Structure formats: C-alpha cells, structure tokens
Amino acid sequence: MEDHKLDVAFWNYDRTRALADGSVTIDGVDATFHSARIVTEIFEAMIRDRAYDVSELGMSYFLRTMDFEDPPFLAIPVFPNRCFRHSAIYINKASGIERPEDLRGKTIGELALYGHDAGVWPKGMLSDEYGVTPDQCRWVIGGIDFPLKPIDFVPQPHPENVEVSYAEPDDDLGEKLAAGEIDALISADVPKCVLEKTPSVGRLFEDYEQTERDYYRRTGLFPIMHTVVVNKALAADNPDLIRKVYKGFCDAKAVTAEQFTRGMTFNNMALMLPWATKLVEEDRAILGDDWWPYGMEANRKAVDTFLRYHYKQGLSKRRLTCEDIFVSDLMNT
C-alpha cells in the first residue's frame, strides 16, 4: 500500500529533530516536514491557510480556534514546547515592585497578544498563588527587539473589566520597560535589556530556577506552551494514521532523551555546556526519568489547568475539557 502523504510543521526543536532529519520515520507516512523563521509563522500558515495536515500550534492559538463556527483542528497529546514561566515576568526596578502583590495597579506589557501562551500561565499562577488578577493591572500589547507583525489570524478577546491597549507597531516593550514607561513585562522571549543586564530592569523572581522547581514540587505542574494539532477531518477518517503520527513524535523525543542520558557516561561532551550532566541529574530527580512527557495521563493536570486559566481570563467562550480538544483515540495514552 502506498504511504499516506502528510505535510507536517514544527519549529527546530531537539525533540523533533529526529523526524526532520529522517532518523525516525512515521510508519506508513510519506512526510514532508516544514519549519519557519519564527514559530508564529507556522501558527499563521496553519490557522489562516490550513497549510499543513499536522502542525505545532501554541495552546492559546489552538484554543481560540475552538470558538470558530466549525473548529478545524483536534490535538494529539504531544507538547513540543513547555517552559516554567515565573522567569517570564520582568520588572523595572524603580517601579516599586518587590513582590508579586506589588503588580496590582501597575502597567504591564505583554508580548504579541493579550493571552499569549507564556502570558496565560503567569497570570493564572499570579491569581492562584498571590491573588493578583488581570483586572487589577493595565496591559499594553506589543513586540520586543524587532517590529511585530500583527497577530490578526486569531480572535483577540479580553474581559470588559480588563484594560488592554496596543503599542505602536515599531514600539519595543523591552525599551519601554528599561525606560520606566511600563512597570513590568510578561514575555515568552527574553528582552534584550535583560540579556544585556541593563541596570534598570530585572526579574520579579530573581531566583527563578529555585522558585520554579519549588512550584513543580508543590503543584506537579510543568507548564505546557504548545501542542500538535491535526485537521479534524483527517483524524476522523484515519484514526490509525493519527496514532502512528503520535508514535512518531514520541519516538523522536525518545531519541533525544536517550542521547542526554547515555551521554551522561561521557559527561555530555557533545554539548558545549559545562555541568550539563548535573542538570540532567537534577531534572530527572525532580521531574522523573521521563522529564518531558507526552500522552494524556502524564499531562492531563497541566492541560486542565491551562484550560481553566484560558476560560477564567476571558480567552475561551466556554470552559473546555481535554475530551473537547484531543483526538478521542489518544485519550488513553
């Protein structure tokens, strides 16, 4: 039987590289793999043009499509991008922000759109753990370090009681933070002013690694940023094919994980990072041997938390469940 042709898109991650370079194949699939300069270009091509059969999508971008009249996608429980996000909250040191509660009444910048994936998690965490809710702050949406193309291919709702404005296209929120024009910034990308150690800026949680590790120990949550979606019609017509696609992503991730763990014998000399083996040891001690899990069982709590945040922050019209958004045949993974 001829292999099924699929166009598959994702960014250049170590956990997907074995698919892109052909060292891992998807059984019964003749796949053409696509990427882009920045990951939102993949999102736009998938949402606006249905350019791929299988594609990485940011969780918030995907969930917004669930409010379309005919939602076009379902997800498979593959999560190529996840990141703890206490480290994504930056402050101007003269703004009077010394603890999370001090964000109340402040003007906060946010990258790209109100409720980008790396914004949903900090807002939810700030609400859950410190009682700081989005309506207590003012929000300015824009880009950092380079002009941002408008994210006009998904709805951009926000609650009526939350004050949201938009920066000019050429504005740089990182520069505004450094100049004190905004008090804080939440961003998936690290602004240049932080990387260059501009004296006027810092992080809300300076010891963010310890804070994030403690957060995981207390909550069991490893925040999910992106998932992988398939066209809904393809999932309905070819459930066995979708299971094979899921397995292909799992196999590719396993190749990279094995490289790290096997490399511990040789102090991970292939990586230009001192103490990399110690980091692998620490991560496995806290997160488990499968420290970057796919599948529903290991990720249901994190997904449910994101769905709750997305609804409470006014980004979804209804409170979605895992059963609403994932391919049904993969719910037992």
N, C-alpha and C positions, 0 to 999 in steps of 0.2 A: 504494500500500500504506500502511496506517495505521502511524504511528510507534509504536515499542515504548515503552511507559510504564515508566520506571525511577525509583525513589527513590534519590537519591544524597546521601551525607552527608560533610561535611568541615568543618573549622574555617575561620575567616575569615582566609585567607592571601592575600597579594598574587598568588601564583602560581595560585590557583584562582578569584580574584575575577571573571575574565572569563567563567567558566562561570556563576557565581551571578548576575551581572547581565545575562546573556544576550548579551553582545557576542561570545562564542564559543559555538557550538552543537555538539551531537554529532549527526552525520548519522544520520537515521533514528530518533532518540530523542526522545520527549516526556518530558523530565526534570523532576522536582520535586526541588529542592535543599533540604537541611536542614543546620542547624548546631546549636550548643548553647552554653550559658554557658561551660563548660569542656570540653576535648576528651574527657576520660574519660567524660563523659555520652554522647557519640557511641559510644565503645567499648562501654559497657554496653548501650545500646539494640541495637547490632548483635549482640553476643555472647549476651545474655540473651534478647532478643525477636526476633532476626532482622528488625529493623525496616526495614532498607534492602536494596536489591538490590546496591548498590555503596557501600562505606564506607571512610573512613580508619580504620586501626587502628594502634596502637602495635606495633612489631615484636615485642616480648616478649608482648604480649597476643595477637597473632595466633599466634605460635609455640606458645603454651600450648594453643590450640585444636587444634593438630595432634596433641596427645595424647588428644583426645576419642576415644571409641569409633568415631564416624563424623565425621571432621573436616569441618566445614561450609563452609570457605572455601578459595579459592585467591587468590593475589596477582597483581596486574599490576605491572610494574616502573615504578611511579610513586611518588615519595618526597616527599610534601609537607612533611615536617619532617625536617630534618637539622641537626646542630649539633656543632661541636667541643666536647669535654667536659672538657678539662683545667680549664676555668674553672668547672666544676660541683662542684669539691672545695673545701670551706670548712673553716677550722680555727679553734679557739680558740688565741689567741696564747700563752696560758700553759700549753698542753698539752705543750710540748717538741717540737712537730712543726716541723721546719725543712726537711726534705727528704722525698721520698716514702717512703723506707725507715723513717722515724720513725713511720709509721702502724701498724707492727707492734705488737700488744699494746694498741692503743687501742680506745676505744668510738666507733663511727661511726654517726651517724644516716643514715637513707635515707628519701626521700620515698615514701609511698604503699604500696609493696610491695617485698619483697626481690627485686631484679632488675627495677626499672622501667627503661625504655629508656635513660634518662640515667644509670642505675647500672651497667648491663651493660657499657657502653663504658669508663668509668673503671676498673672492676675488671679488665677484660681488659687495658687499657693498663698499669695498675699491675703486673699479673702479668707481661706480656710484657717490659716495659722496665725494671722495677725489682725484680722477684722478690717483690713483695708480693702475697700471695694471700688470698682472703677468709677462709680458716680461721685466719689469723694475727690476726684482729681480732674484736671483738664488735660486733653490729649491732642497732640499735634502729630499728624501722619506725614511721613516723607522719606527721603533717601539719605544715605550716608556715603561720602567719599567719591561718588560718581552720580551723574544725573539718573534719576529713576524713571523708567518707562511706566506710565500709569497702569495699575492693575485693574483694567476695565473689563476683564473677561469673566469675573465672578461678581455676584451681588456684594455690596459693602454695607450691611445693616449695622446699626448700633442703637441701643435703647434711647428713648427720647430724653431720659434724665441724665444721660452721659454727654458731656460737652466735648465734641470732636471737631477739629478744624484740620485743614490741609496746608502743608508748607508749599511754597512755590517750587516748580519743577527743578530749578537749579540750586535750591537751598540744600545745605548739608546739616543734618541734625547733629552730627558729631561736632561740627564747628559751633553750632548754636549751644550745645552743652558746654563746650570749653569756654565760650564767651558769657555764660550765665543767662542766655536768652531763654533756655528751658532749664528746669531744675534737675531733671532725670531723663533717662533714655532706656527703653527696652528694645533690644535688637538681637536678631539671630546672628548678625555679623558684628565683629568687634570693631568699633570705630577707630580710625587712625589716631585720634587724640589719645586713646587709651593705650594702643600699641606703642606709641611714641612717648608714653609716660608724661603727658602734659600735666604740670603740677596742679592745675585747677580741677582735674577730674579723677575719679576713682570708681570703685565698685561699691554697691550697697553692702554686699557681703565680701569683704576683702579676703577672708579666709574661706573662699567659696568651695574649694575642694573638700575640706573637712565638713562644711555646712551641708554640702550635697550628699556626702557619704552618710552623714547622720540622718539626713532626710530619708534616704533609702532604708536605713536600718529601722527607722520608726514607721515608715509608711509602706515599704515594699514597692514603691513606685519608681520605675525607670522611665522617665517621660518619653513618649513617642511623638516624633515630629511628622514623619512621612509614612505612607503605606504604599502598596502597589494595587492598582485597580485594573479591572478588565471590562471590556464592553459587555453590558448586561446580556445582550442577545447571544454573544459568544459563550458566556457562562451557562446560559440556559440550553443552548444547542449542543455544547461539547463539555459536559462535566468532567469526563475522563481526561480531556486535554488540559483543563484548568488544574486538575490535581497534578499533572505532570509539570506544568509551569511552576506550581508551588514547590514541588520537589526540586526542580532545577535551581530555584533561588536558595533553598535550604542546602543543597549540595555545594553551591558556590560559597556560601557563608562558611560551611564546614571546612572547606579547603583553606580559607584564610585563618580560621581559628586554629586549625592544626599547625599551620606554619608558625604561629605565635607560640603555641605550647611545645611543639617539637623543637623550636628554636631556643627554648629555654636551656636546653642542654649545652648550647654553644653561646649562651648569653646574648641571644638575638643579635648576632654580629651583622646580620643583613640590614639592620635598622640603624640609621645614623642618630640614635637617641640613647645617650647613657642612661643606665638604670631601667631600661625598658622591661627587662625580665622581672625586676622587683615590682613594677607597675602591674604586669600581668598577674603576678602572685597576689598582690593586694586586691585587684579587681575580682579575681576568682574567689578569694576568701570572703568577700562581701556579697558579690552578685551570683556566685555559683560557677560551676565548671562551664555551663552554657551561659556566658555572661551577656550575650546579645541574642536573646531567644526570639524565634519565630513561633507561630502557632497560636491558637486561641487560649489554651489552658494557661500558658505562662503569661499571657498579655491581657486577659480579659479585664483585670482590675485597672490597669493603666488606660485601656481603651474606654472603659466605663467612666473613668474619672475625666478623661478628655471630653467625652460626650456630655457629661454633666456640666463641665465648665462652659462648653460651647453654647449650650442652651441657656445657662444662667447669665452669660454675658451678652445675650441677645443676638447670637450669631446663627442659631437654628430656630426655625419656626416651631418645632416640637422636640420633645426630649427623645432622641433616637436611642436605640439599643444596638448591641452587637448583632443581633439577629436581623435588624433592619439593613445593615450596611455590608455584611460579609457574605460571600458565597456560601450557601447553606451546606454544600457537600464538604466544606472545610471547617465546620464548626466544632468537629470533634478532634481537631489537631492539637 
